[in-house]
Amino acid sequence: MNTRLRLVWLAAACSSFASGVAEEMTSTCSNSDLQRVASSAPVLLTVRHNLKRRGFVLLQRNDNSTDILSNIAAYINWQIEYIEKSLGIQEKNIYEDPGTLMGVAMNGRDDLNMLRSSLQLTIGGVGALLVIFVLQRKISPVVYAKETSLEIKGQRAGDDTPEQQADREVDDGAYNDPSVSCFDWVSKVWKTTPEEEVLHAGLDGYAFLEFRRLNFRILYIIGPILSIVLLPLHYTANSNLENGYDILSRLDIGNDAKPTWMLWVHACMVWLVVCVSSWNIVRAQYEFTERRYQWLREIPVPRAATVLVRNIPYAYRTDAALKSFFTSLFGESEIESAYIVRRTGRLPFQVQALNDAKLDLVHAKKRWEALGRPEASSREVEEFQERVDRLAREAMQAQSRLEEAAARADPTVCSASGFVTFTSELSQRLASREQCTREVSEFVMSMAPDPDDVIYKNVVEDDGVNAAWNWVMRASMLLVFTLWIPFVMVLSSWTTFGTIQEMFPGLKDFVQKHEWLDKLLSGVFATIVLKIFLAFLPSTMYGIITCFADVKSGAAVQIKMQMWYSGFLLIFVLLVTSLGRGLTITLVAIAEQPGKIFSLLAAYLPSASHFYFQYEILGWIVLFTELLRSANFFKYHFFRWLLSMSPKEAKGMSEPEDPACYGVGSRMASSLLTSAITFVFCSCSPLILVFSWVSFGLGQFTYGYLVVFAESKKPDTGGFLWLQAVNQLFWVLAIYVLLMTGVLQMISVHRDWVGPPVAALASLGVLFWARCQVDNLAFEALPLDEVVRASRERTKSEEPSQGQYVQPECIPIPVEQH
């Protein structure tokens, strides 16, 4: 009877709504303008979509169909068609809803079966991947160890005396196989200290792991409280729902009106989440700032004493002139060297060809020696040697011509950028903050990137050219954001589970005999397809950034990668159900009515929580897929066995991993998405906390091993990725507050804003305070007294230089004797 009354009420609401809409629109618009006005009315479209969703949910969840229910259902459909006709919509277009297009399904009666299927698939997949990882690590332990931790065969010192070590046979191309066991990697991660993480993975690697630990700590505190308080509360409040609701829906907050005291409990939980998160973030920021200061004190020379100088006037665009200018300012004793970045033309390709020829010569000699140095094969070695000599002569001649042009300030060779190395960090610090001439745009100085990470082809470009390319980069990214939905529309029409069934008739017949399997696999398949689509996105964004953006180093690429990729994931994975008819129309509607953001978030996000349960669970497989290092594994064996390279050469050729998909920027963005899903749904569907807690826990071991013990150490941004991720986390918490404000207003008995919704919204003040605390910490530079102290300590220790600020192709080629 309860269901019948609801349907009768819904039918009456449909009739009233349809009549009101039709009368209002026809009275204000002519027939020619009706469709144009309707197509630009996102409010009416949202109500229509919401009405259809609620009506069909009630009908689908009724197991005992009768004649009266069928008549009411037909009447509801007729009224919905009348509304669509009034709005100028003649036929249903599923692609107007980005959430449906991206495969984000609304909560339904079969969600528990889908969740069970996802858990079974994931647990089985994780177990299989773990077995494969153990076997591959046993077969090729070199692939799963840092090159710096491997020992050259024959050089294992142990307790040998120097004489014994000298008598030991050394093979420069082979490694001693590291001893590994099935789960020793788990104990290694468990025993790792933060100092070891910074040492082996750099500050960015530590920042990535610490960001995941920060989320884990927050969930460790709020998870039990929210689960104990809200799960029984939701279950009790939803106890009057029909039998068609599964247990997952009864554990959600629901859409029905709730008593005021229950809303106050939710408002208190919002404050709990915001306060605990803000306190942990501020505390983590203080601790990370200390790590940042330590990193700044230990920056190796020459980077610690070098500045990147841009917009150098033409008169100073030689090494000697640039050094002379800074010497006149700071004194001869304070300047060590100066280097103008060259436009090298084809020289890099010539040097690369020479290096490849040298490698071919080495392999030819090894093959010749392995055959016993036959006379017939000596001619092949001589040909390789002649090729190396010829390429070396050509490269040295090109270097000589380039240096002559650079010495006379040839504008086709000398760029407006250069590097100046001082004799102390204090001089570098003082110089980097000074204005050298009256022209503010001249001699613009900044901290130099790592010498091995400089992208010289970007450094040589003038600032005006770089600014233009930056706009091209932004336009390209905007194009990706705009065309992503149409792109997925085309692909999804080919990759839906229904389309797969049409391609394989046998599968279609089997599914028709087992109808439950259709709904079960459709949900899991949609989640997997979404993850596959997103897997190709980082490479696209990485290519755009490296081609067009003004980035001076690979570390700077990762910063931009994190910014753009995280924004995309938040919009098109998390908030996609709230986009209405698209990103552009939604933004315009919010700009016209800012208060509408509450209803947009509250109307759809909570109703899609079960999809994100599956998304989080299937994400566990991604963690162990990365642990395999499949690309590095196959590349190592390709170079080792098919190209007959030594283990050391094969190891060098197989590293590093793809910086687009496995760089710290992409990984930080993916971790932020996991955090966002957790915080957004933690009050509406507290069960998400369990799956996210497992995700962060497993990731601590998989990423802890990869970043610290397996992958090569990357050049550092110095913690800017951390700072950017923390700021994004504040935005995620703000979205959570706005969502809960809208939800509490929507499920209140009288739909009042006063009371629990306003109380929840007031927690934004705590976020603002925490954000100010983070921003007030000095992060970018060391205090001056610590700079002086670090400079004096470095002078006493006489630390050797690591790298040099000279383009690799400009380093003189040594003359080899043979």
Secondary structure, 3 states (H helix, E strand, C coil): CHHHHHHHHHHHHHHHHHHHHHHHHHHHCCHHHHHHHHHCCHHHHHHHHHHHHHHHHHHHCCCCCCHHHHHHHHHHHHHHHHHHHHCCCCCCCHHHCHHHHCCCCCCCCCHHHHHHHHHHHHHHHHHHHHHHHHHHHHHCHHHHCCHHHCCEECCCCCCCCHHHHHHCCCEEEEECCCCCCCCHHHHHHHHCCHHHHHHHHHHHHHHHHHHHHHHHHHHHHHHHHHHHHHHHHHHHHCCCCCCCCCHHHHCCCCCCCECHHHHHHHHHHHHHHHHHHHHHHHHHHHHHHHHHHHHHHCCCCCHHHEEEEECCCHHHCCHHHHHHHHHHHHCHHHEEEEEEEECCCCHHHHHHHHHHHHHHHHHHHHHHHHCCCCHHHHHHHHHHHHHHHHHHHHHHHHHHHHHHHHHCCCCCCEEEEEEEEECCHHHHHHHHCCCCCCCCCCCEEEECCCCCCECHHHHCCCHHHHHHHHHHHHHHHHHHHHHHHHHHHHHHHHHCHHHHHHHCHHHHHHHHHCHHHHHHHHHHHHHHHHHHHHHCHHHHHHHHHHHHCCCCEHHHHHHHHHHHHHHHHHHHHHCHHHCCCCHHHHHHHHHHCCCHHHHHHHHHHHHHHHHHHHHHHHHHHHHHHHHHCHHHHHHHHHHHHHCCCCHHHHHHHHCCCCHHHHCHHHHHHHHHHHHHHHHHHCCCCCCHHHHHHHHHHHHHHHHHHHHHHHCCCCCCCCCHHHHHHHHHHHHHHHHHHHHHHHHHHHCECCCCCCCHHHHHHCCHHHHHHHHHHHHCCCCCCCCHHHHHHHHHHHHHHCCCCCCCCCCHHHCCCCCCCC
